[in-house]
Amino acid sequence: MISGSCLCGAIAFEVDGRVTPVQLCHATRCRKASGSAFAAELAARTRDFRWLRGQELIAVYEAPILHEPPPFRRRFCSRCGSPMPGELEGTDYTVIHAGTLDECGELKAFRHIFVGQNGPWFEIADALPQHPGRAPEAERLPARKG
């Protein structure tokens, strides 16, 4: 089981099931939304995810679509601004920002995506696979069936 919360503690969640390894996204929008060199994200099946408290405090910002769907949505605590999990459109998965986790076992990063948009002030120094844009189709989360 993994659990997480926002900075002020008003919102909390848990996952009772498996999660993906952590993906490091260097897309400009992810960098701006996280305020960091990349967004560290993982995913859980939505059926395994549940809110413990504070879901009503979540605010959503939806940016315009730049090139192709899905839209970029940023969910955050309306009190402290911490990024919060959200369902990934067209899939049965919920995306979680690794920095919000309180209990997470031994999660590890497994790849970098959108390194073509990496900030010039940040050097990727590990040996993880790097993709200039999205991960290859065969490595993405599966689309919802039906």
Number of C-alpha atoms within 10 A of each C-alpha: 12 16 19 24 25 22 16 12 14 18 24 21 22 19 21 14 13 12 21 16 18 20 21 23 25 26 23 18 17 20 18 13 17 17 10 13 21 25 25 22 20 21 25 21 19 17 12 15 23 14 15 14 13 15 15 10 14 20 15 15 10 10 11 11 11 9 7 6 10 12 14 16 18 19 19 21 23 15 15 14 14 22 24 25 25 19 18 20 15 13 14 17 23 20 19 24 20 23 17 21 17 15 12 15 10 6 12 11 15 14 17 27 22 19 19 14 15 20 15 7 6 11 9 11 6 9 9 12 10 19 16 14 15 16 17 9 8 7 8 9 15 12 12 10 7 3
